Amino acid sequence: METAICGRIALSPNHVFNPKPGDKNSVCRGPCANRGFLMAISTTCSGKGGGLLEKPVIERTTTPGRESEFDLRKSKKMAPPYRVILHNDNYNKREYVVQVLMKVIPGMTLDNAVNIMQEAHYNGMAVVIICAQADAEEHCMQLRGNGLLSSIEPASGGC
C-alpha cells in the first residue's frame, strides 16, 4: 500500500485510495491544507510486491459548489441595488395601476399594490421594489409598457 500525502492516490485505473486524516497509511495527522490535489501513481508491475513508480500526475480539483457559492456572494456584493419608482400620473385609474403592479412585479400582493398606488397618488411617487439593476430595468420597462410612469435609481442604503 502506498503512503498518501494528504490527497487521493490512484493505485490502478479502477482503485482510488482516499485516506482520511489520522489513517494509519496517511502522513496527514491534522487538517490537510492541500486536499484539493489529486495524485495519480501508476505501477508497472504484474506480480506482488514493489514495482516501478512513474512520475506522479498532480491534477487540481475543486470541491463542487465552492466556487459558485463564492462567485454568487461576490456578485451580490458588487451589484448595487436599485429602486424602481412609480410616479403619479393623471391618466390611469387606480384600479388599473394596482392590476399592472400585480402583473409586472413578482410576488406583489393586492395589499402592497394598493399601498404603493396610494403613496404614488398622494406623494407623487412611491418605491415599488428594490432589486438588482438588470431586474430594476426590466420592471421599469414593463411598467412603462403598460402605460405607467416609472424610473429607477440606485438605492443608497442597501436592500
Rosetta blueprint (number, residue, H / E / L):
1 M L
2 E L
3 T L
4 A E
5 I L
6 C L
7 G L
8 R E
9 I E
10 A E
11 L E
12 S E
13 P L
14 N L
15 H E
16 V E
17 F E
18 N L
19 P L
20 K L
21 P L
22 G L
23 D L
24 K L
25 N L
26 S E
27 V L
28 C L
29 R L
30 G L
31 P L
32 C L
33 A L
34 N L
35 R L
36 G L
37 F E
38 L E
39 M E
40 A E
41 I L
42 S L
43 T E
44 T L
45 C L
46 S L
47 G L
48 K L
49 G L
50 G L
51 G L
52 L L
53 L E
54 E L
55 K L
56 P L
57 V E
58 I E
59 E E
60 R E
61 T L
62 T L
63 T L
64 P L
65 G L
66 R H
67 E H
68 S H
69 E H
70 F H
71 D H
72 L H
73 R H
74 K H
75 S H
76 K H
77 K H
78 M H
79 A L
80 P L
81 P E
82 Y E
83 R E
84 V E
85 I E
86 L E
87 H E
88 N L
89 D L
90 N L
91 Y L
92 N L
93 K L
94 R H
95 E H
96 Y H
97 V H
98 V H
99 Q H
100 V H
101 L H
102 M H
103 K H
104 V H
105 I L
106 P L
107 G L
108 M L
109 T L
110 L H
111 D H
112 N H
113 A H
114 V H
115 N H
116 I H
117 M H
118 Q H
119 E H
120 A H
121 H H
122 Y H
123 N H
124 G L
125 M E
126 A E
127 V E
128 V E
129 I E
130 I E
131 C E
132 A E
133 Q H
134 A H
135 D H
136 A H
137 E H
138 E H
139 H H
140 C H
141 M H
142 Q H
143 L H
144 R H
145 G H
146 N L
147 G L
148 L L
149 L E
150 S E
151 S E
152 I E
153 E E
154 P E
155 A L
156 S L
157 G L
158 G L
159 C L
